[in-house]
Amino acid sequence: MPDSEINFSYSNVVIPEEITEEILCYLPVNSLLRFKCVSKRWRSFISSEYFTKRHLSKSHSDKKDNGNKFIFSFKGKQNSLTTRFLSVGSSFSLDEDEPIVTTSLDIQIRPRSEIQVVESCNGLVLVENIYTGHLICWNPSTRKTKHIEKPFGFGFGCVEEEGGYGFGYNELTDEYKVVRVRYKEYYETRTHAHMYSSKAGSWKEIEDLDKHLAGRPGKFVNGRPHWLIFGRSPDWEIVALDLVEEKYETVDWPVCFPKVNMFPPYLENTGGYLTLMDCNSYANAMSVWVMTQYGAPESWTKIWTFPNSFNLPIEHVCRSPTPPLCLKRNGDVVVALGSVIVAYNGENLLRWSQVDKFDRFIGSISYVESLVSPFGSDEILVSPASWMMTI
Amino acid sequence: MAAETGTPTTLTLKSNDDELFSVAESAAILSVTIRNMVEDGCAGGVIPLDNVDGKTLASVITYMNGISAIPADEEKKKSYRDKFLSDKDFETLADMVLAANYLNMSCLMDAVSAKIAQVMEKKSVGWVRRKFGIENDYTPEEEAAVKEEHKWTFEGVETDDDN
């Protein structure tokens, strides 16, 4: 704590604040929020931007192993315009035979609506109201939200059909950016793009992307959102947007990636690694390619060919292509098959657990726990009960 | 391979309550503080460690010997650290984190900090105030307001047993 002169003491020993700070970096967000009650000094320290960043960088350095948490989203009961979220984690390790802990998350949103997760970055999760096209930046760990007005001229929006969002953080300017790429006309390949800056609090138009987007949300890896671009099959491309220069760049495609025939590959973010999934042989298996060293084309590695479904003693296991949620340092993969979470080492199923028996599964995404405030301190104030989205 | 050059160098460390400990130099230099003294040639006689008591120093030396006996295998080192810290109470851990900081042993410092955080994770606000010696400077109304803002974080908190 930089401006500190006070020392904490207990019995005869004095724990200086610089050591207390080290200890607090290891605490989960839930405990830190509770300990804001310890004293005014603890509250202002835990709330400070300085500590938020230190804590985040600690979470990032642990995240390749078990710092990841996962959000599973489910549709509400029939005819209900709600989405239910469950947080799972914070680890799914094989060393622990304990049952995995799930927490039901409330997101405050008006009007009640079905929402879908776009992408996560630094503990913030971008979700879209699929009926109104409104965006909500949400920190599931602190339960704070910020509503973002949609850019001018945007009508009914659906991520899957019209274009793709990107979400990312620009470290240089300490800004969060949301990018919306959308076709001007249905049959056109040119898109137009808008970018929202958390600092400006508004949208602006940026350079067009003269490519045909595969239409899925961009994946935020290494400080940039990445999109899969339809070229002339099999010439697919990955395009990244440099958030500083606001220029598009092509990322090298893995040389040995199988030729694309019927099913387009999936571009994914596996716990911080750019990932491509080949689904062409997906009757039997699905191969997963990871760029283990960002920017080095030769580092694209086929890490797994894993079966779409394991022989799990439960019904209704999701059989559609599913990206891994995270890749552990030892090479184990954690993947969600619908609401069943599985750890796999490439040969054997190591562990599995059913997160929820709720069958209207929408999707899953991984995030790190953080204290990061959704786009600055400018959160909307929400009154309780009526805006809560619980079932 | 060169032949062993007799007995390995041993250092003598002195705690602030005047206990003397012998430890192999190869283990002791895990502490950057001690390593600097050795490199500066100040380690000839007894090395006084004014900020560490005998009980804590004994424990730190056990750790130094244990961890330096493990070859370069981060997984094994991690599991040794976990086991070494597993049965320590808060007061012992607090002494140890101060010693690790003074001796400049980053691996021990990180491990003990993480362990203290693990001990604290589900504790009450009152427990933290007592253990860290912090005075509550909120008015009851202010405290209630802060608590209300983060109400859900008070679910599942352990009842205080002060262990």
Interface residues (C-beta under 8 A of the other chain):
Chain A: F8 S9 Y10 S11 V13 I15 I19 T20 E22 I23 L24 C25 Y26 L27 P28 N30 S31 L33 R34 F35 K36 C37 V38 S39 K40 R41 W42 R43 R143
Chain B: E91 A94 D95 V97 L98 N101 M109 D110 S113 A114 I116 A117 Q118 M120 E121 K122 V125 V128 R129 R130 K131 F132 G133 I134 E135 N136 D137 Y138 E143 V146 K147 H150 W152 T153 F154 V157
